[in-house]
Amino acid sequence: MARYTGPVCRLCRREGMKLFLKGDRCYTGKCAIDRRSYAPGQHGQSRGKKPTEYGIQLREKQKARRIYGVMEGQFRRYFAEANREKGMTGENLLRLLERRLDNVAYRLGFASSRPEARQLVRHGHFTVNGKRVDIPSYLVRVGETIAVKEDSKNSPRMKEILQSLGTKGVSSWLSLDANAAAGTVTALPTREDIQLPIQEHLIVEKYSR
């Protein structure tokens, strides 16, 4: 599966905002965008042109892609599926992205960032309804339970994560049992549940050109 392997702080600087791709580091003074808020590259500080309508739509799409850690082809497939579903395409798109297993693991507090959650899923540290699932793009369903594998609870990193589990709260469409290191999908996420600075209508406009 293709994935971005470059420096993630460049992605935040390019979008001009924190995407929280490095977990706890993003909340410290070491965050790159706090030290260098301009775009990366040789001409990053000199970019003063007013963006075009297409440029604004492109940046919104790239922002959503980078927050959820999906590549272009995969993002297009999510959009096509969202467009086939009933309701507003933009909200359908965000709902599909939220239902990814790596995002749900992050939302439950099983990882400090979505990239870390993706790695933990790929290494087989989680189960869905008792069965090991190592596919980050797996779409969870209402009623499914995501849990940390018993033998994974003894790993140093997972011990560290579990010690602070439940201290930050979880999204309203999820429920967490911190003692069991398990969470359940109680409902599908609504737009109000997805507290992200994404203007999904711009993404719809881009793909509708």
N, C-alpha and C positions, 0 to 999 in steps of 0.2 A: 504494500500500500504506500503510495507516494505521500510524502509529508515535507513540510518546511523544516530545514535543519540549520538555518542561519541564525544570527543573533536576533532574538525576539525583541530586544529593546528598540531596534531600528524600526520595527513595525509600529510600536507605540508612537515613536517620534514622527513617522510618516503620516500617521492619522491625526497627530496633534493632540492626543489624549491618552490617558492610561487605559490599557486594555487588560491589565492585571494578568499578564502572561507568566510572571515569575513569582507568583504567590506573595509571601510575606515581604519579600524585598521591595515590592511596589509601594508598601506603606512606610518605607524608610527614606532617609535622605540619600540613599544610594541609587534611588530610581533615576534612570537616565533622563526621563522627560522633565524631571525637576531641575536637573543640572544643565540640560541642553534641550530647550523646548522647541527648537527649530528642526526642520526636516533633515534627515541624514543626507550625506553626499556632498560633493564639491560645491554645488550651488544651493545647498539647503537654506542658507541664510539670506540668499538673494532672491528667493522665489516671492515675487510681489505681484504677479499677474492675477487679475480677477479670474476665478475659475469659471469655465463654461458650464452650461446646464448639464451637458454630458459628464463633465469632470466631477460635478457635485454628486451625480448619480453613481458614478464609478467609485468615488471615495466611500460612499455609504455601503455599497456592495462589498468593497474590500474590507471595510471595518467589520461587517458582520462575519465575513469569511474568517478573518483573523481572530476574532473573539472566540468563535467556535472551533477553530483549527481545522477547517475543511478546505480541500483543494477546489479549483475552478470547476472541473468536470462534475465532481460530486455536488457542488453547490447548485449547478444547473439542474441536476436530477432532482434535488430537493425542491427547486422552484417549479419544475414541471409537475411534480406530484402535488405540490401545494395548489397549483393552478387547476388541477383536476378536481380537487376537493370542493365541497360546498363552502360558502362563506367568503370572507375577504382573503385574497391570495397572500397579502403581506403577513397577516396574522397567522394564517395556516403555515407559512414558511417558518416563522419564528417558533411556532408550536412544535414543528417537526425537529428543528434544531435543538430545542430544549429537551426533547424526549430521547436524545442520544444517550447511550449508557455512560459515556465518559462525562457528559455534562451533568447527568443525574448524580453520579458519584461525587462530583465536585459540589453540587448543590447540597448534598447530604453532609458534606464536611469530611468525606473520606480522602480528600486531597486538598492541597493549598492552592492549586490552580488547575485549569482545564488541561494544559499540557501534561502535568503530573498525573492527573486522573487518567488521561489517555494511555500513558505509559503503564500505570498500574493495571488497567484493564487488559492491555496487550500481554502483560506478564501473568495474567490469570489469577489475580488476587481477589476477584469478586464472583459471586454466584447470583443467579436470577432464579428465584423459586427453587433454590437448592441445587441448581445445575450450573457448573462452571461456564462462564461466557467470557471470551477474550476478544470480542469484536466491539471496538469503541463506537461504531455507528449503529449498533443494535438499538432499535426503537422500543423503549419500554411501554408497557400497556397498563391501564388502570387495574389495580389489584395485585400487580407483580411486586415481589419483595427482593430488594437488592441488599446483599450482605457481604461482609468481609469473610473470606474463607478462614476456617478455624486455624489451619497451619500457617496462614499468612499473618495472623495476629501476633506471632512471635518474632516477626522481622523487626529490626531496630527502627526503621522508618515508620512502619505501621503502628508500633507501640507509641511512638511520639505523636502520631496523628490521633490515635484513639484516646490519649490522655486529655486532649482538648476537645473531644467530640461533644457536640451539643452546646458549646458555649457561644456560638455565633448565630444560632437559630437556623431554620430551614424554610424554604419556600412553602407557601400555604397549600400547594397541591401535593406536598410530600409529608410523610410523618416519619419521625426518627425514634428508634429505640436505641439510645446510646449504650445501654448496658449490654445489649445483644449485638451491637455494631451492625444494625440492620435498619433499612428504611423501606417504606411501602409507598407506592404511587396511589394516592387516594382519589385523584381526579386529573383530568387533562389541564395543562396550564392555560390560563387566560392571558390576554395582553397585559392586564394589570399585574399579573404575577411576574412578568418578565421585565424586571427593572433594569433595562439596558438603554443607553443613549443611541438607539437605532431608529431611523426614520424609514420604516419598511416600505412606505409608498414610493420612495425614490428608487428603491430596488425594483419594484414592480414596473415603474416607468422606464427604467433602463432596459429591462428584458422585453418590454412591450414596444420598443422602438421599431 
